[in-house]
Amino acid sequence: MTEIKLLAIDLAKRVFQLHGVDASGAKVFERRLMRDQLEPFVAALPACEIAMEACGSAHDWGRRFTALGHHVRLLPPPEVARLVDRRKKNDWRDARAIALAARLEHVRPVPLKSAAAQAEQFEHRRRAQLIKARTGAINLLRAMLLEFGIAVPKGPESLKRRRAGVMAGAPFAGIPPGCQALAADLFDQIEALNAAVAAADRRIGALVKQRPASRLLLTIPGIGPINASAAPAAIPDIRAYANGRAFAAALGLVPRQNSSGDKVVLGPITKRGNRYLRTLLVHAGRAVLVKARRTENPQDELLVWAKRLLRRMHWNRAAVALANKLARIVWAVLAFNQPYRPRPL
């Protein structure tokens, strides 16, 4: 058999499609394997490059194949999808598209994550799920009470403080008994979710204390424990990005372009890449804006720049611009392993 230089694998739950090519890119073989056949087959191959989409179970397979001596390359799914004719999609074409995408210079691979990094990411996903459930319960409770003339403020802490007063008031006694029981149940649910979110915050905070890189990120304005934990867990090797701008672009924090010739047209941000990290950095940008607005004579150039942004653009646009700036600072702090140093005026 001709020596295989690249093995493309279309991952699945049970049946895996393999597409092997040689150094020239010519097809060597195609094969379908069941789950229990895949690892023994790859173990018998000489060391080569293995390309897969960065989808469910990809990092687990990547760690296994790396332990067998192969070089694993995980590809962003959108880069593979654009090479597949959606009218003729099947596993064979998917595997061939993976092999093609792996040889394209502009396709940036997804860094392979360790098991610990993935476990930390699931802490963040669970926390986000809890917050979403809490927000839904709060919205339902406030809407129901408002229908019966009881207005309560936003926020879980406000509801907790006002629970006794709301349930003891005359307006609450006048609503149907079924809604009274439902309101009590929603109050209990919100308090339970508050406790679960607080527990998740404590677990993430403990992880931050254990990682030197996360402690360095805490020196950046607007970056708290959640951001300091999420960034290193999602990006194991920040040097995979050439510079801070490349990192910000990978998170979708740069303008979308529709340019031709001498005409440059910039639109809204691309919103590509890791949505969770992008959201956290936008929240961090809002925190910097609040600090800048409350500081009379800031000495850090970042806060001065934030004040200028607020004078010439909308709050949300300024928050996104600051998120872009913070992404570049995060890259610099992690790449050079140095804390953030405020730049004096």
Residue, then its C-alpha position, 0 to 999 in steps of 0.5 A: m500500500t502507498e504510504i499514507k500522509l493524511l487520514a481524514i475521518d468523518l466522525a459519528k456515533r457508530v459508523f466512521q468514514l475514512h479517506g486516506v491520501d498520499a503526499s501528492g493528495a491522491k486517494v489511497f483508500e476509502r473505508r467505513l469502520m465501526r466504533d470498535q474497529l477505528e482505534p485498532f485500525v489507526a494504531a496499525l498505521p504508520a505515523c501520519e497526520i489525522a484530520m477531523e472536524a472539531c465536533g462532538s468527541a473530536h478532542d477525545w479521539g484526538r487525544r487517543f490518536t496523539a498517544l498512538g504517535h499521530h499528528v492530529r489536526l482538528l478543523p473548524p466545521p464551517e471550513v469543511a462544510r463549504l467544500v461539500d455540495r449540500r445537494k449531494k451530502n454523504d459520509w464519503r463526500d464529508a471525509r473527502a472535504i475534510a482531506l481537502a480542508a486539511r491541505l488549505e493554508h488559510v484554514r486555522p486548526v482548532p487547538l486540541k484540548s486536554a481532558a481537564a480543559q474540557a471539564e472546566q468548559f463544562e463547568h462554564r456551560r452548566r453555569a450558563q445553563l443555570i443562569k438561563a433557567r433562572t432568567g426564564a423563571i424570573n421573567l415568568l414570575r414578574a410577568m404573572l405578578l404584573e398581570f395582577g397589579i404587582a410590579v417587582p424590580k428586575g434581578p434575583e437579589s431584588l426578588k429575594r429581598r421583596r419576597a416576604g413583602v410581596m407574599a404578605g401584601a394585600p394585592f397578592a392575597g387577591i390573586p387566584p390561589g393557583c397563581q399564589a402557589l405558582a408564585a411561591d414555587l417560582f420564588d423557591q426555584i429562583e432561590a435554588l438556582n441562585a444557590a446553584v449559580a453561586a456554587a458554580d462560581r465558587r468552583i470556577g473561582a477555585l480553578v482560577k486560583q490553581r492556574p497561573a495564567s488565569r491569575l495573570l488575566l485577573t490583572i486586566p481591567g474588566i476581567g473577573p474569575i469567569n473570563a479568567s477561567a474561560a479563556p485558558a480553558a477554551i484556548p490551550d495554546i494562545r500562540a496558535y494565533a499570530n497576534g492579538r488581532a488574529f485572536a480578536a478576529a477568531l472570536g468574531l470581534v472584527p468588522r465584516q468586510n464587503s470590499s472591492g478595489d479601492k472601495v472598503v466597506l466595513g459592517p458589523i462584527t462577524k460573530r464568528g468563533n467562540r460565542y461564549l468567550r465573545t459574550l464574556l468579553v463584551h460584558a467585560g467591556r461594559a464593566v470597563l465602561v462603567k469604571a471609566r464613567r465613574t473615574e474622574n481623572p483616570q491614569d490608565e490609557l485604556l480608561v481614557w480611551a473608553k471615555r473617548l468612546l462614550r463621547r462619540m458612539h453608543w454604549n453597546r458599540a463602545a462595549v464591543a470596541l472595548a471587547n476587541k481591545l480586551a481580546r488583544i490584551v488577553w492575547a498579550v498577557l497569555a503569550f508573554n506570560q506577564p501581568y497587565r501593566p497600565r499604560p500611563l498618560 
